[in-house]
């Protein structure tokens, strides 16, 4: 990334799509995220990353005193990245769809498509991961959803069977219950009384227990005509919201994991998701404080759960946009 940050040309920025980041977002983070979607990208100039033919991400740029006002950006924005892409638009967006917001509202006169849409989707994904804003060339500001980045998926080479997964998750989600065809939940799951502060390292005894569980299950499976192919686990909030874990073979591996020595055949996914009791509450203005609090708690618990699964099964964690995450 460039050694010096230059000042933004506001006139140019008004005609481009841009990513507006806070001061704690490093240029290396932005570049790493861009490369995960465009692995063949090259640095064509000191401050320009060429993602594909005609698609360039330049920056970071600093803002002078009037830039925030002219671009309609909040005061916390400290850096700007400009996206240059070929203009590709379709027909007008129906009013009922434009009313849903996002890119459909930003390009109501002509839906953005093709290469331009793909590049904008990258900006939106980076905004969700970095807590950044996206400003389109049409002047619309798109903020990341408050629940963005809560859900995580661990891709791993090791299959944890139901008892083993419950053992791994219990320090984070006390009372978590397995969900299988033969093992449905038989009672409400009690919530934990405090937030997790981390996951302790597994000692030798616990590691030996996990391996013994796996060996025992393998022996049992060999003697049975049917083998468990997928299962889940469930933990409840008092509100009715839940955190779920679902385990199954991976059908598709994110491009960012391609080439890793364990990412060939036989990769498993551990999807960790939060489901609020009533997601329509996100449409309220303001969003209820209790829902915001549960979202923050779920984010912390899911990160801790992902760390626990990674410790037990190895692999890598990603968010729903396919970006690598270090929970």
N, C-alpha and C positions, 0 to 999 in steps of 0.2 A: 504494500500500500504506500501511497505517497508520503514523503517525509514531512511535507508542509501541506497544511490545509488551506485552500484558496477560498476567497469570498464568493458567495453565490451570485450569479448574474440573474436577477429576479425576472427580467424580461424573458430570458431563455427558459427559466423554470416555469413560467406561466404557460408555456406551450408544451411542456413535457409532463409525463407522469413522474411522481417523486415519492421517495420514502423518507419520512421525517423521523429522526431518532433522537433519543435523549443523550445526555452527555456521557453516560456510563456504558454506551454501546461502542465497542471497539470495532475499528475498520476490519480487523481480522475475522470477527464474528460474521460480519455481513458477507465478506468474500467467501468464507467457508460455506455459508448457507447457499449462496449463489452456485458454487461449484458442485454442491450436492444435487442440484437439479440440472445443471449444465456442466457435466464433468469435462467436456472438451473445451470449455471456455479458456481464453488466453488473455493476457494483459497486453493490449495493443498500444497503450500509452501508460505513462506513470500513474495516472488517475482514472484510467478507463479499462474496464473489464469487458471484452467482447464475448457475449454469451453464445451468439449464433449469428448467422449472416444478417446484417442490418440491425442487430439487437445489442445494445451497449448499456452498461451500467457504469456511470461515472460518479466520482466523489471520493471521500466526503467533502462537502463544502460547508463553510461556516456562514452564518446569517448576520447581516449588518442590522442596524437599529430599525429600519423600516421594513425589512423583509417579512418579519412575522405578520405585520399588519397587512401588507399587500397580498400575501399568500393565505391569510386567514388561519395562521397556525398558532397554537398555544405557546405560552412563554417558555415552557419546559423544553421545547425543541431546540437542540443544540447543533445538529448536523443534518445535511440533506444529501441524498443520492438521487441522481437523475436517470430515468430510464428512457432510452431512445429506441423506438421500434417502428416498423412500417405500419402505417395507419390502415387498419382492416376493419370495416364495419358492415353489419348486415342491415336488416330492416328495423323499423321502429319497434320498440318493446311495448307490448300491451300494457295499458294503464294499471291493471290489477297486478301484473308482475313487477312493474316499476315501483309500485308502492311498497314492495318488500325490501327495498333498499339495496345497498351493495352496488355491484357493477351494473345491475339492471337499472337502477335509478340513475347512476352516473352517466349511463349511455342510453338514456331513454329514446333519444332521437335516432339512434342507430346502434344496435347491439355490437359490442366489440367482439371480434371473432379471430380465429386463426392464430398466427404468430403473436400478434399484439395481445390477444387474450391470454395466451400461455405465459407471456412475459409479465403481464399484470397479475396473473395468479401467483407468480413467484413473489412479487412485491407484497401481495396480501398475506401469503404464507409467512414471509419474513416479518411482516407487521405483527402477526399472531405470536411468533416465537420471541420477538424482541420487545413487544409492547410498544410498537411504533405505529405512526399514522401513515396512511397512503393518501396522497392528493392526486386526483386524475387530471388530465389535461383539460377536462371539462369543468374543473373547479370544485368537484365534490371531494369532501374529506370522508374517508372510510376508516373508522376506528376498529381495533380488534375487539371481538366479543369478550365480555368479562369472563366467560367460562373457557376461553381459548387456551389450549395447552394443558388442560387438566388431565385429560385421558392420555395414557401411555401404552405402548405395546413393547414387550420384551421378545426379541427373536433369539432363540437359544438352541444349542445342539442337544440339550438334555431334557428328557421328559420327566417331570415331577408328577407322581401319581397323587390321587386326591388326599390321602393321609399326609403325604410329604408336603404338599402345597399348604395345607391347613397348618402344619407345624411351622412352616416358613413364615406364613402371614400372621400368625397369632400375636406376635409381639406388636405388630402394627394395627391389626384389626382383631382385638380380643373377641372371641366368640364367633369368628367367621365359620360358616358352615359349607360343606361341599354340596354340590348339586349334581347328582348323577341319576340315571334311570332307576337305580336301586337304592339311592340315598337322598331322598328329598328332604328339605328342611322340615323338622317336626315341631319347631317352636320359634317365636320371635328371637332374633339375634340381639343380645344386649350390646349397646354401644360402649366404646371406651370412655373413660372419664377424663382423659387428658389427651393432648395432641402428642404424636410421636416426635421424639427429638433425635431420632436416628435409629439405625438397626445394628445391634451388636454383632460382631463377627462370630461366625459359627466356630465352636470349639471342635477339637478332634472327635469327641464323643458324638456331637450332633452330626458332623459330617459322616461318621461311621453309621449312624442311625439312618440317615437319608440313603446311603448306598445300600444298606441292608434292606430298607423298604423297597428300593428299586429292584434289587435282586429277588426278593420274595415275590414281588408282583410279576416279574418276568417268569419265574418258575411257575406261578399260578397260571399265567397267560398261556404258557406252552401246553398246559394240561387242559385248556378250555377251548371249545370250538369258536367262541366269540371273544374279541379283544376290545377293550375300551378305546374308542377313537377320539373322544372329546368329552369334556365335562366342564363344570363351572363351580364357582364358589360365590357366596353372598354374605354381605355385612350390612346392617341397617342403621340408619339414623332415627332418632325419635320422631322426626318430622315425617317419616315415610320414605325419604330418599334412601338410596342404596349405593354401595360400591360393589361392583361385580368383577370377578376374574373369570375369563373363559380361556380354555386351553384346547388347542387343536393343532393339527399339522398346518404349516404355512402353505397356502396355495401360490402366493406371489411374494417374492423377496424384494424389498425396496432397493432401487438402484444403488443407493449409498452403501449397501452391504455387499454388493457384488464383488467377488474376488477374494473375500475372506476365506481362510482355509476351512472353516466350519460351515460356510453358507451354501453348500451344495445341496444334496438331497438329505431329507430327514430333519429339516429345521422345524422347530415348534414355535407357536406364538402363544404368549400370555398377555391377553388384552385386559387392561385394568381401566375400568370406566366408572364414572359417577353419573347417577341418574337422579335428578331432583324429583321430589314427589309431584311437583306441578311445574313443568318447564315454561308454562305460559306466564308465570310470574316474572320472567325476564322481560316481558313486554310492558310491565308496569313502569310508571315514571313517578317517583323514583323506584328502583328495584328494592324490594324489602330488605332491610338490614339483616334479617335472619338468613335469607337466601345467600346474600353476599358472604356472610360468615361461614355458612356451610360449604360454599364453593371454595373459600380459602382453606378450610380444614380438609376438604376432599383433595385439593391439590397437594397439600403436605402429606397426607396419608398415602396417596397413590405414588408419589415420588419415593416415599419410604418403602412401600410395598415393592416397587420396581427394583430398588436397591437390594432388597432381601432376595428377590427371585434371581437377580444377576449374581449375587453371592453364591446361591445354591446351584444355579444351572448354567452360569456363564452367559455369553452372548452380548447383545447390544440392545439398547432401548431407543425407540423412536417415538415422535409424536404423530398425530394423525396426518400431518403434512409430509411425513417421511423424513423429517430431519432427525439426525442423531441427537440424543439427549443424554446428558450426564446427570442423572437424578441424585 
